Amino acid sequence: MSCKTLSEWERGYLAGIIDGEGCIRISRGKSKRYPGRYYYCPRLIITNTNLGIMKKVQEIIGYSSIRGHHTPKGTPSWKVSVGGHILSWLLPQLDLIGKREHKLLVLEAIEANKNGRDSTRLEQLKKSISDLKIMRDKKET
């Protein structure tokens, strides 16, 4: 895992890409080990149709993979996805504007996961991020 301090240029580049093309969220899945229980995964996902941009993102973050897929229109696109420890290293370094609230909620979720996996609080944080997306979508229409 890369734990370097990002340069000012790298912080600005990633902040712009994440604000424009990124998705900061908390996913919930059913636990196979403990039936009836859930697990929560904070994630950062960046998707773009320009492979050069995605390679630069991967180079800066230092730990991620690029996965190819197609948009609904059939255009080739690529995705970088990171979570957990990478987010706890990366997000505090970035001055996000459009996704600032998402960043703060995900960092809080990472701490809640560390401190005994408080599922009630994690579910609240997941809902708060979903509410932010709904409010943003309403402003855009």
CORWO-V636198 format. One record per residue. D_CENTER is the distance of its C-alpha to the mean C-alpha in Angstrom with 2 decimals. Layout:
d_center->D_CENTER
d_center->D_CENTER
This chain:
d_center->16.43
d_center->16.56
d_center->17.21
d_center->18.81
d_center->18.71
d_center->17.44
d_center->20.18
d_center->20.30
d_center->20.03
d_center->16.91
d_center->15.19
d_center->16.45
d_center->15.57
d_center->11.86
d_center->11.79
d_center->13.71
d_center->11.79
d_center->8.39
d_center->10.67
d_center->12.52
d_center->10.67
d_center->6.90
d_center->5.25
d_center->3.27
d_center->5.45
d_center->7.97
d_center->10.06
d_center->13.70
d_center->16.17
d_center->19.88
d_center->21.15
d_center->23.73
d_center->25.21
d_center->25.76
d_center->26.76
d_center->25.94
d_center->22.98
d_center->19.23
d_center->16.32
d_center->12.86
d_center->9.71
d_center->6.59
d_center->3.76
d_center->1.55
d_center->4.87
d_center->7.61
d_center->11.00
d_center->14.34
d_center->18.00
d_center->18.93
d_center->18.83
d_center->19.90
d_center->16.84
d_center->14.62
d_center->17.07
d_center->16.85
d_center->13.06
d_center->13.79
d_center->16.81
d_center->15.24
d_center->12.49
d_center->15.28
d_center->13.68
d_center->12.07
d_center->13.92
d_center->14.45
d_center->15.36
d_center->17.70
d_center->18.33
d_center->20.06
d_center->19.39
d_center->21.63
d_center->24.21
d_center->24.30
d_center->22.85
d_center->21.29
d_center->17.59
d_center->15.08
d_center->11.54
d_center->9.57
d_center->7.13
d_center->6.60
d_center->6.68
d_center->9.47
d_center->11.75
d_center->9.94
d_center->7.38
d_center->10.68
d_center->12.32
d_center->10.11
d_center->8.88
d_center->12.55
d_center->13.85
d_center->12.29
d_center->14.24
d_center->12.10
d_center->14.44
d_center->13.18
d_center->9.89
d_center->11.60
d_center->12.09
d_center->8.56
d_center->7.99
d_center->11.29
d_center->10.87
d_center->7.98
d_center->10.25
d_center->13.09
d_center->11.86
d_center->11.64
d_center->15.14
d_center->16.35
d_center->15.55
d_center->17.55
d_center->20.29
d_center->21.60
d_center->18.84
d_center->19.95
d_center->19.16
d_center->20.62
d_center->18.41
d_center->15.23
d_center->16.47
d_center->17.17
d_center->13.71
d_center->12.34
d_center->15.19
d_center->14.59
d_center->11.18
d_center->13.14
d_center->15.97
d_center->14.19
d_center->13.43
d_center->17.08
d_center->18.44
d_center->16.79
d_center->18.17
d_center->21.53
d_center->21.75
d_center->21.29
d_center->24.19
